[in-house]
Amino acid sequence: MRKIALVLFSFLMMACTELINKPKNLVPKETMSVVLAEFAMNEQLTVVEQSLNLDNATRCTLRQKKINGNDFVESYKYYTASGEIEQILNDAQEIIINKDPAAKIYIEKKLKENKNVPAFAR
């Protein structure tokens, strides 16, 4: 009886290894990094230009990359559940720094201020 229970438990564990199913139209990791970097840069523009409509900027970015909003959200959920979002966010940070090297100082300052940010992002 124990062997049967162990075998059933093993099958159950293998079935539960994936928290969320892979979306049908999964946005590639590299594209996610680029899009998230653009979202972050657009958000910073609102500091300079208060009248900037962030919703329109977001829609424009997704349209330029030919990404459906639902596909983006489902991909983000998938990458978060799979633990791959950290690398995608780190890649997005590198994209921002490559576009504006002065951003590195700002990012480092914000990371030091926020004690809740995991060590790997520092």
Backbone torsions as a table, in degrees:
resi	resn	phi	psi	omega
1	MET	NA	-40.3	178.9
2	ARG	-62.5	-38.5	-179.9
3	LYS	-64.6	-39.7	178.8
4	ILE	-65.3	-44.1	179.1
5	ALA	-62.2	-40.2	179.1
6	LEU	-64.9	-42.4	178.6
7	VAL	-64.4	-45.0	178.3
8	LEU	-62.4	-42.0	177.9
9	PHE	-61.6	-40.9	179.0
10	SER	-62.3	-44.3	178.4
11	PHE	-64.1	-39.8	178.9
12	LEU	-63.4	-42.9	179.3
13	MET	-64.2	-39.9	178.6
14	MET	-66.7	-35.3	-179.8
15	ALA	-70.3	-26.7	-176.4
16	CYS	-98.3	12.4	-177.0
17	THR	-68.8	-27.6	179.4
18	GLU	-104.2	118.4	-177.3
19	LEU	-70.4	-32.2	-176.2
20	ILE	-141.8	143.2	179.7
21	ASN	-71.8	147.1	178.1
22	LYS	-65.9	126.6	-179.5
23	PRO	-62.5	151.6	179.9
24	LYS	-60.7	-43.8	-178.4
25	ASN	-111.9	60.1	-178.5
26	LEU	-63.5	126.7	176.6
27	VAL	-75.6	129.7	-180.0
28	PRO	-58.6	149.9	-177.5
29	LYS	-55.8	-43.8	-178.3
30	GLU	-61.9	-41.3	179.3
31	THR	-67.3	-39.6	177.1
32	MET	-59.3	-42.3	179.6
33	SER	-61.9	-44.3	-179.8
34	VAL	-63.9	-45.6	-179.0
35	VAL	-63.8	-45.0	179.6
36	LEU	-64.6	-35.7	176.5
37	ALA	-64.5	-42.6	179.0
38	GLU	-66.1	-38.9	176.4
39	PHE	-59.2	-45.2	-178.8
40	ALA	-63.8	-41.9	179.6
41	MET	-67.3	-38.4	176.9
42	ASN	-63.0	-39.5	179.6
43	GLU	-64.0	-37.5	178.7
44	GLN	-69.0	-27.9	176.9
45	LEU	-64.1	-27.5	179.6
46	THR	-66.6	-20.7	176.1
47	VAL	-69.5	-38.5	-178.6
48	VAL	-82.3	-47.7	-177.2
49	GLU	-115.6	95.0	-173.8
50	GLN	-64.5	-24.2	-177.9
51	SER	-83.6	-1.4	-179.8
52	LEU	-64.0	130.2	178.7
53	ASN	-89.6	105.5	-176.0
54	LEU	-64.9	-32.9	177.8
55	ASP	-62.9	-43.7	178.8
56	ASN	-66.1	-38.9	178.8
57	ALA	-64.1	-38.9	178.4
58	THR	-65.4	-47.1	178.6
59	ARG	-60.4	-40.6	-179.5
60	CYS	-63.7	-43.3	179.0
61	THR	-61.5	-46.1	179.6
62	LEU	-64.6	-39.7	179.1
63	ARG	-64.5	-41.9	178.9
64	GLN	-61.0	-36.2	-179.3
65	LYS	-89.5	1.8	179.8
66	LYS	57.5	48.8	-180.0
67	ILE	-118.5	131.0	174.5
68	ASN	-75.2	141.2	-179.3
69	GLY	-57.4	-42.2	178.9
70	ASN	-65.2	-38.5	178.4
71	ASP	-63.5	-39.0	178.4
72	PHE	-63.3	-47.6	-178.2
73	VAL	-62.5	-45.7	-179.7
74	GLU	-64.8	-37.6	177.8
75	SER	-66.4	-41.7	178.8
76	TYR	-61.6	-44.5	177.7
77	LYS	-60.5	-43.8	-178.6
78	TYR	-62.7	-48.2	-178.8
79	TYR	-65.7	-33.3	176.6
80	THR	-66.6	-46.8	-179.1
81	ALA	-66.0	-32.9	-177.7
82	SER	-84.5	-8.1	179.5
83	GLY	83.5	6.7	-178.4
84	GLU	-87.9	-8.2	-175.8
85	ILE	-65.2	-31.4	-178.9
86	GLU	-60.4	-44.1	179.7
87	GLN	-67.9	-37.7	178.2
88	ILE	-62.7	-43.6	178.9
89	LEU	-67.1	-38.7	176.7
90	ASN	-63.9	-39.5	177.1
91	ASP	-65.3	-38.8	177.5
92	ALA	-63.3	-40.1	177.8
93	GLN	-62.1	-41.7	177.8
94	GLU	-63.7	-37.8	177.5
95	ILE	-61.5	-44.4	179.6
96	ILE	-63.1	-44.9	-179.5
97	ILE	-64.6	-37.8	177.9
98	ASN	-65.9	-34.0	178.4
99	LYS	-76.0	-33.4	-179.1
100	ASP	-144.5	92.6	-178.0
101	PRO	-56.2	-26.5	178.3
102	ALA	-66.9	-19.7	179.4
103	ALA	-65.6	-24.5	-178.8
104	LYS	-60.0	-42.4	179.6
105	ILE	-63.4	-44.5	179.3
106	TYR	-62.0	-44.8	-179.3
107	ILE	-63.0	-45.5	179.6
108	GLU	-61.8	-38.9	178.8
109	LYS	-63.2	-45.7	-179.0
110	LYS	-66.4	-36.1	178.4
111	LEU	-66.0	-37.4	178.4
112	LYS	-68.6	-35.6	179.9
113	GLU	-69.7	-33.3	-175.1
114	ASN	-99.7	104.4	-177.7
115	LYS	-75.8	-10.7	-178.2
116	ASN	-85.2	-7.3	-179.7
117	VAL	-77.5	130.0	179.5
118	PRO	-57.9	152.8	-176.1
119	ALA	-60.5	-32.8	-176.6
120	PHE	-65.7	-21.7	-179.1
121	ALA	-84.2	-10.5	-176.6
122	ARG	-83.6	NA	NA
